[in-house]
């Protein structure tokens, strides 16, 4: 046993220090990015925000809606073959990620669909809660050997050495985050995790040294947190709770005391495992929870807030492009984020 004494920080622990700027309007800021992925050699152009592969956010309706703004979606993995083939036959302008786990049925299903869809599927998201296992590494190696020209996003991890390992084994985008999500209870159930801001900084440094990329997955509760994630060096940001509760989520609307609500739950929750796996296996515990969110209507209004907030952050530090944001970001440690004398801001 040992204790690391280095300070680790989360989004709530810092603010971005403003700097002199020559920008006169948020409209002057370009928040799109252009990447060429290390292994697949494919090119990416778009706004690097991705809807999480949860069944309340990683929907085909969400993919169509976000693509209008050049954002992406990682589809949840519970769609049937024909649904996926129909969707990918009419591709979105920005990449949509096919999602899978690391079981044999997951691999066989992807091979089956990829054989029929061909180059219509260009990007995959390999999603496990614990990206530190030998089984995960072996799966990544097998997937890369089988499909050398596909863009692989995979995780989750939170440390530099594992980020490097995944990139060397064939991952283009490493997914970073253990326990920061709004409906994830891993930190409470397992006692394992890493403050998300420090995880992003450490993993981004490791990835960029090998010409790889990272995606900050979880922990963002506001547009300001997204700006902090990009400022800390993340190349992509994945959102779950911030995109939940909208028409495009496909969740049922329930009315409680005259207020419309939508269900949202973690994919390791009891609710998700009852729905897709016949219940919680005898050897494990649920590591997610279900919440009821206020119904929020079409996602386009939320997108305006998200993108407007990121543009605003860029103007405060003089970043003409999203690429410049991390170079111009200085974080200051704080003990308070907001003045909440009249209640919490929503």
C-alpha positions in Angstrom: 0.0 0.0 0.0 1.1 3.6 -0.7 -0.4 7.0 -0.7 0.2 9.5 -3.6 0.6 13.0 -2.1 0.3 14.9 -5.4 -2.8 17.1 -5.6 -5.5 15.8 -7.9 -8.2 18.2 -9.1 -11.7 18.1 -10.5 -13.7 20.6 -12.6 -15.2 22.2 -9.4 -11.7 22.9 -8.0 -10.6 25.4 -10.8 -11.6 28.3 -13.0 -10.0 29.5 -16.2 -8.0 32.7 -15.8 -9.0 35.3 -18.4 -6.4 36.8 -20.7 -6.2 39.8 -23.0 -8.0 39.0 -26.2 -8.3 40.5 -29.7 -11.6 38.9 -30.4 -14.6 41.2 -30.6 -17.4 38.6 -30.8 -18.1 34.9 -30.0 -19.0 34.5 -33.7 -15.3 34.9 -34.6 -14.4 31.6 -32.7 -14.1 28.4 -34.7 -14.8 25.4 -32.4 -14.4 22.7 -35.0 -11.3 20.5 -35.1 -9.4 18.6 -37.9 -7.6 15.4 -36.9 -5.9 12.6 -38.7 -6.0 9.4 -36.6 -2.8 7.6 -35.9 -3.8 4.0 -36.8 -6.8 4.3 -39.1 -5.3 7.2 -41.0 -8.8 8.5 -41.4 -9.5 12.3 -41.3 -12.0 13.9 -38.9 -13.6 17.3 -39.2 -16.3 18.5 -36.8 -17.1 19.8 -33.3 -15.4 17.2 -31.1 -18.3 16.6 -28.7 -19.8 13.1 -28.6 -23.1 11.9 -27.1 -22.4 9.0 -24.8 -23.3 5.4 -25.7 -26.1 5.1 -23.2 -29.5 4.0 -24.3 -31.0 7.4 -23.3 -28.4 9.5 -25.2 -26.7 7.2 -27.8 -29.8 7.0 -30.0 -30.1 7.3 -33.8 -32.5 10.2 -33.4 -29.8 12.0 -31.3 -27.2 11.2 -34.0 -29.3 12.9 -36.7 -30.0 15.9 -34.5 -26.4 16.4 -33.4 -25.0 15.9 -36.9 -26.7 19.1 -38.0 -24.2 21.0 -35.8 -21.3 18.7 -36.7 -21.3 16.8 -33.4 -21.1 13.0 -33.1 -22.9 10.2 -31.2 -21.6 6.8 -30.0 -24.7 4.6 -30.5 -25.7 2.4 -27.6 -24.9 -1.3 -28.3 -28.4 -2.7 -28.0 -29.7 -2.0 -31.5 -30.6 -5.0 -33.7 -28.6 -5.8 -36.8 -31.1 -4.5 -39.3 -31.6 -1.2 -37.4 -27.9 -0.6 -37.5 -27.6 -1.5 -41.2 -30.4 0.8 -42.1 -28.9 3.7 -40.1 -25.4 3.3 -41.5 -26.7 3.1 -45.0 -27.7 6.8 -44.7 -24.6 8.1 -42.9 -24.5 11.3 -40.9 -22.2 14.2 -42.0 -20.2 13.7 -38.8 -18.9 10.3 -37.7 -21.2 8.0 -35.7 -19.5 5.5 -33.5 -20.7 1.8 -33.5 -20.4 0.7 -29.8 -19.5 -2.7 -28.5 -18.2 -4.5 -25.4 -15.5 -7.1 -25.4 -17.4 -10.4 -25.3 -17.3 -12.9 -28.2 -20.9 -12.2 -29.1 -20.0 -8.4 -29.3 -17.2 -9.2 -31.7 -19.2 -11.6 -33.8 -22.0 -9.1 -34.1 -19.7 -6.4 -35.3 -18.0 -8.6 -37.8 -21.4 -9.7 -39.2 -22.6 -6.1 -39.5 -19.3 -4.7 -40.8 -19.2 -7.4 -43.5 -22.6 -6.2 -44.8 -22.1 -2.5 -44.2 -18.6 -2.2 -45.5 -17.0 1.2 -45.3 -20.3 2.8 -44.1 -19.0 2.0 -40.6 -15.8 4.0 -40.1 -15.6 4.4 -36.3 -16.1 2.1 -33.3 -16.3 2.7 -29.5 -15.1 -0.2 -27.4 -16.6 0.5 -24.0 -15.8 -1.2 -20.7 -15.9 0.2 -17.2 -12.4 -1.1 -16.4 -9.9 -0.6 -19.1 -7.0 -2.1 -17.1 -7.7 -5.8 -17.8 -5.7 -8.1 -20.0 -8.9 -9.2 -21.6 -9.6 -5.6 -22.8 -6.0 -5.2 -24.2 -6.3 -8.6 -26.0 -9.6 -7.6 -27.5 -8.2 -4.2 -28.8 -5.3 -6.0 -30.4 -7.7 -8.5 -32.1 -10.0 -5.8 -33.3 -7.1 -3.7 -34.7 -5.6 -6.7 -36.5 -8.9 -7.6 -38.1 -9.9 -4.0 -39.1 -6.7 -2.0 -39.6 -8.5 1.0 -41.2 -11.2 1.6 -38.7 -11.0 4.4 -36.1 -11.1 2.9 -32.6 -12.1 4.8 -29.5 -11.7 2.7 -26.4 -11.6 2.9 -22.6 -12.1 3.7 -19.9 -8.8 4.5 -18.2 -7.5 7.4 -16.1 -3.7 7.2 -16.0 -0.9 8.0 -18.4 0.8 4.6 -18.6 -2.5 2.9 -19.6 -3.2 5.6 -22.1 0.2 4.9 -23.8 -0.5 1.1 -23.7 -3.8 1.5 -25.5 -2.4 3.7 -28.2 0.5 1.4 -28.8 -1.9 -1.5 -29.1 -4.0 0.2 -31.8 -6.4 2.7 -30.1 -6.9 6.0 -31.9 -8.9 7.8 -29.2 -8.5 6.8 -25.5 -11.7 7.3 -23.4 -10.8 8.8 -20.0 -12.9 8.7 -16.9 -13.7 6.3 -14.1 -16.6 7.3 -11.8 -17.2 10.9 -12.7 -20.6 10.4 -14.4 -23.8 11.7 -13.0 -25.4 8.3 -12.8 -22.3 6.3 -12.1 -21.7 4.9 -8.6 -18.4 3.1 -9.1 -16.6 5.4 -6.7 -19.1 4.7 -4.0 -19.4 0.9 -4.7 -15.8 0.1 -5.5 -13.9 3.0 -4.0 -12.0 3.4 -7.3 -11.6 6.5 -9.4 -9.5 9.6 -10.3 -10.5 13.3 -10.3 -11.5 14.0 -13.8 -9.6 17.2 -14.5 -6.3 15.7 -13.4 -7.0 12.5 -15.3 -7.5 14.5 -18.5 -4.3 16.4 -18.0 -2.3 13.3 -17.3 -3.8 11.2 -20.1 -3.7 14.0 -22.7 0.0 14.5 -22.1 0.6 10.8 -22.5 -1.5 10.5 -25.7 -0.2 13.5 -27.4 3.4 12.3 -27.0 2.5 9.3 -29.2 0.3 11.3 -31.6 -2.9 9.8 -30.1 -6.0 11.5 -28.9 -8.2 11.3 -25.8 -11.9 11.7 -25.1 -13.0 13.1 -21.7 -15.9 10.8 -20.7 -18.0 12.0 -17.8 -18.1 14.7 -15.1 -19.3 17.6 -17.2 -22.3 19.3 -15.7 -22.2 22.6 -17.5 -20.8 24.3 -20.6 -18.0 25.7 -18.4 -16.9 22.1 -17.5 -16.7 21.2 -21.2 -14.5 24.3 -21.8 -12.3 23.2 -18.8 -12.0 19.7 -20.3 -10.8 21.1 -23.7 -8.6 23.6 -21.9 -7.0 20.7 -20.0 -6.0 19.1 -23.3 -8.9 16.8 -24.2 -9.4 16.3 -27.9 -13.0 15.1 -27.6 -15.6 15.4 -24.8 -18.3 12.9 -24.2 -21.6 13.9 -22.7 -24.3 11.8 -21.0 -26.5 13.6 -18.4 -26.2 17.0 -20.2 -27.9 15.5 -23.2 -30.4 13.4 -21.4 -34.1 14.4 -21.0 -34.7 15.5 -24.6 -37.1 14.4 -27.3 -34.2 12.6 -29.2 -33.4 10.4 -26.2 -36.3 8.0 -26.9 -37.2 7.6 -23.2 -40.7 7.5 -21.9 -42.2 10.7 -20.5 -43.8 10.3 -17.1 -45.8 13.0 -15.3 -45.3 13.5 -11.6 -47.3 16.2 -9.8 -48.0 17.9 -13.1 -44.3 18.0 -14.1 -43.1 16.0 -17.1 -40.0 13.8 -16.3 -37.8 11.4 -18.3 -35.9 8.4 -16.9 -32.1 8.4 -17.1 -29.9 5.6 -15.7 -26.3 4.4 -15.9 -25.6 1.4 -18.1 -24.2 -0.6 -15.1 -27.3 0.2 -13.0 -29.8 -2.4 -11.8 -32.4 -0.9 -14.2 -30.1 -1.4 -17.2 -29.1 -4.9 -16.2 -32.7 -5.9 -15.7 -33.6 -4.6 -19.1 -30.7 -6.1 -21.1 -29.1 -8.9 -19.0 -32.0 -10.4 -17.1 -30.9 -8.9 -13.8 -27.7 -8.3 -11.8 -25.4 -11.3 -11.9 -24.8 -13.1 -8.6 -21.1 -12.2 -8.6 -21.5 -8.4 -9.0 -23.2 -5.3 -7.7 -24.9 -2.5 -9.7 -22.6 0.5 -10.2 -25.1 3.0 -11.5 -28.4 4.6 -10.5 -31.6 5.8 -12.1 -32.9 9.4 -11.8 -35.9 11.3 -13.1 -34.9 14.4 -15.1 -37.2 17.3 -16.0 -38.3 16.9 -19.6 -36.2 19.4 -21.7 -37.8 19.3 -25.2 -35.7 19.3 -28.4 -31.9 19.0 -27.9 -31.1 22.0 -30.2 -31.7 24.5 -27.3 -29.3 22.7 -25.1 -26.7 22.5 -27.9 -26.9 26.3 -28.3 -26.0 26.7 -24.6 -23.2 24.2 -24.9 -21.6 25.6 -28.0 -22.2 29.1 -26.9 -20.5 28.5 -23.6 -17.4 27.0 -25.2 -17.1 29.9 -27.7 -17.4 32.3 -24.7 -14.5 30.5 -22.9 -12.4 31.0 -26.0 -13.1 34.7 -26.2 -12.1 35.2 -22.5 -8.6 33.8 -23.2 -8.2 35.1 -26.7 -8.4 31.7 -28.5 -9.6 32.2 -32.1 -10.0 28.4 -32.5 -10.7 25.5 -30.2 -7.2 24.2 -30.9 -5.8 27.3 -29.3 -7.8 26.9 -26.1 -5.5 24.5 -24.3 -2.5 26.6 -25.2 -4.1 29.7 -23.7 -5.6 28.1 -20.6 -4.3 28.8 -17.2 -6.3 27.2 -14.3 -6.6 28.9 -10.9 -7.6 26.9 -7.9 -10.7 28.1 -6.1 -12.8 27.4 -3.1 -16.1 28.6 -4.7 -17.4 28.4 -8.3 -20.6 30.4 -8.1 -22.5 33.0 -6.0 -25.6 31.0 -5.0 -27.2 33.5 -2.6 -30.4 33.3 -4.6 -30.3 29.5 -5.2 -28.4 27.2 -7.6 -28.0 28.3 -11.2 -29.7 25.9 -13.7 
